[in-house]
Amino acid sequence: MIEVKVRNGEPVDRALKRLKKKLKDEAVLDSVRQRRYFVPKSEKRKKAKQNAYYAQLMKEYNNK
């Protein structure tokens, strides 16, 4: 469980910002969004293939 303690004299806004950063770093919200609805394995494979293709393109583009 992710926990953020508010420091002495720290604004709540800043503590919320730290909490959001921790959530993003650990991909908590992404996993929650993925579990909202059922995705068949074929769709997962298709998406993974697309992501790999895009990553390869970016890798080639950045190496130029």
N, C-alpha and C positions, 0 to 999 in steps of 0.2 A: 504494500500500500504506500502510495506516495504521500509524503508529509512535508509541509513547509511551516516552520515556526516563525511567527512575527517577532522581529527583534524589538528591543526597547526603543521607542520613539520612531519606529519605521512606519511609514504610511501603509495602509492596507493595499493600496493600488500597487505598490512595489512588491509586496508579498504575493499578490495575485499574479503579477508578471513573472515572478520566479516560479510559481506553481505551473503556469502555462508553459514555461520553458521546459520544466521537468517532464510534463506530460508529452510535449512534442518530442523531446529527446528519447523518451522511452516508447514512443509510437502508441500510446494508450488510446488516443482518440481514433487513430487510423484503424486499430483492431476492432474498436467498438463499431465504427462505421461499416467495416467489412462484414460484421456479424449481423447487421440489421436484416439482411435477407439472404436466402440461400443462393449460392453460386455453384453451378455444376462444375465438375472437374475439367470438362472440355473448355469451358470459358476461362477457368484459371490458367490452364495450359496456354491458351490463345493469348491471354493478357501477358503472361510471363514471356512468351515468344516475342511479342511486340515490344515489351520493355527491354529485352536483351538486344533486339535489333536497334532500337533507339540508342541504347547505351553504347553499342558498337559504333554507330554513326558519330556520336559525340566524341568518342575516344579518337576516332580517325580524324575528325575535324580539329580537335585540340592538338593533335600531334603534328599538324601541318605548319 
